[in-house]
């Protein structure tokens, strides 16, 4: 792992929301909540981390859409104090990242929660809960075509035992193309993270 520098909660929140804005699954609701809050997409597409008001607006949006800071939904049991780092993962390190413990990702990976196993099953034509694998294949094609993805957001008690918080589709696409080296990510660590990152 190549550590690039310290990150912050504000950067994580901005990165998380930007990743979900382009998601087929979460993007529509996020845009709806942005509109309800009277905010433009620029809040997410061009985040100014030096603007305290904008940072607060993004945290509120992540609370509304995913339960951040409210101990619910995706962020149930997520620690309040997390040390954030920007880093590049090698192919071998990225292959060791686990999906979060969710029935879809467990099924997609055949129970292992490993993206390499999910990629093998996708290539074999297997589906989780009969959901199309097309988004993964499309993202893998985009990678091969030179597209650069936003950073993955990974968490754990330590930097050598990580679970994906945001970016599961991108992580799977990386696995489908054989994990190029130097995958950009934000890594959050906390002694209590094991309550979330099982």
N, C-alpha and C positions, 0 to 999 in steps of 0.2 A: 504494500500500500504506500502510495506517495501522498503524504500530507501536503496540501497546498496552503493551508492557513486556517485560522479560526473563522467560524461562521457565527450565526446568531439565530435566536428564535424568529426574529423578523424576517431574516433571509429564508429560513425554512418555511414559514407561513406563505411568503410570496412565491417560493418555488413550488410548494404544494398546490396552491390555487392555480398557478399558471399551467401546471401539469394537468389538472382536472378540467381546465377551461377547454382544452382540445380533446377531452375524452368524449366518446360517443355515449357513454353511460352517464357521466356526471355533468357534462358541459351545459346541457339545457337547463337543469335546475340551478346551476351556478349563475348562469346569465339571468335567470328569472329573479334570483335573490339579489344580484347586483342591481337590477332595475328597481326592485322593491326598496332598496336602500338608497336609491337616487345616485348611484355611482356608475361611471363609465367603465368600459372594459379596459381602458388605459390604466386603471388602478392595478390591474393584474398583468397586462402585457408590457407595461413600462414602469415597473415599481421603483419608486424613489425611497430607498431604505433610510435616508436621512430625514424624511418627513414623518414626524411622530404621529400626526393625524392620519396619514395614509396607512401607516403601520397598524394603528388601532382599528381602522376600518377593515383592513384585511383580517385581523384577528377576529373581529366580530363576525365577518362573513364566514370564516372557517368554523366558528362556534355554531352559527346558524345551520350551516350545511352538513357538518360532520361531527359536531359536539366537542370541538377543541376547547380546552380550558373549563369544560363543564362536566367532565368525567362521565361522558355518555357516548353512545354510538361507537364510531371508530376509535375514539380517544378514551374509552372507558379504561380505567386503571393506568392511564398514561401519566408518568411522573410530571410534576410541575417544574422541577429544576433539571434541565438537560444541557449537557455541554455539546455544542455543535461544531463540527469540523468539516472543511471542504477537502476532498481527497480524490485521488484516482485509484481505481481498483484494477489489479491485473486480471487476466482472464480466469486464472485459477481461483482467485479470491471471489470474483463475481459468481462463479459457479457454485460456491459454498453458501451464498445468501439463500435464506429460506423465505418462502411466501408466508404471509400472515396466516394464522390458524383460522381458516374460514372454509366452510364445506366445499365451495366451488374450487378454490385453489388446492385443497387437499385432494379432491377428486381428479382435477386436471393433471396433477402430478402423480397419480396412482398411490397416494398416501404419504409420499416422502416430503412433500412441500419443497422439492428441489426443482429449479427451472430446467435443468438438463433432462430430468425425467419427463417434465411436461412437454418439452420440445420433442422428445422421442415419441411420445404418445400422439402429439399433434401430427407429426410426420407419418405416423401409422394410421391416421384418419380417425382417431378416437376423440370423442367430445365429452366434456363435463356437463351433465344435466341437459344434454342435447342442445347446448348453446354452440353456435357457429364458431369455428376457429379462424374464420376469415380475418378478423381484426389483427390477430397475431401474424398471420401470413402477410397481410398488407404492410404492417410495421416492419417486418423483416425485409420485405422488398425495398421499402424506403431506406432502410439502413444500407443495403447493398447499393442503392442508387446514390449514396453519399449524404443522406439527410443526417443531421446531428440532433440528438434528442436532448431534452432538458435533463438536468441531473436526477438520478434516482435519490430517494430519501430512505435511508436505512438506519435502523436503531438496534441497540442491544446494551447489555451491561458492560460489554467490552467490544473493542473494535474487531476482534477476531471471531465473533459469534453474532452475526447480524440477521435481522429480519426486515423485509421490505415493508415500509410504511406507505410509500406512494411510488408508483411506477411499475406495478406488476406487469402490465402489458409490455412496457419497454424492456423490462428484465427478461420476459419470455422471448421477445423478438431478438434480443442479444443472444439468448441461448440457441435460438433457431439458426442463427448465422455463425455459431461456433465461438461466441464470446470474443469479440475484438478486444485487444488490450486497452488499458487506460480508459476505463469507463468512469465518467465523472459522477460524483455523488456527494450528498451531504450526509454526514454520519452523526447521529445523536447517541450519546452514551449517558447512562445514569445507573447508580447502584440498584435502584428500584425498578429498572426497566424490565426485569424478568417477569414482573406481574403482568406486563402487556405483551412483551416479545417472547412468548413461550415457544 
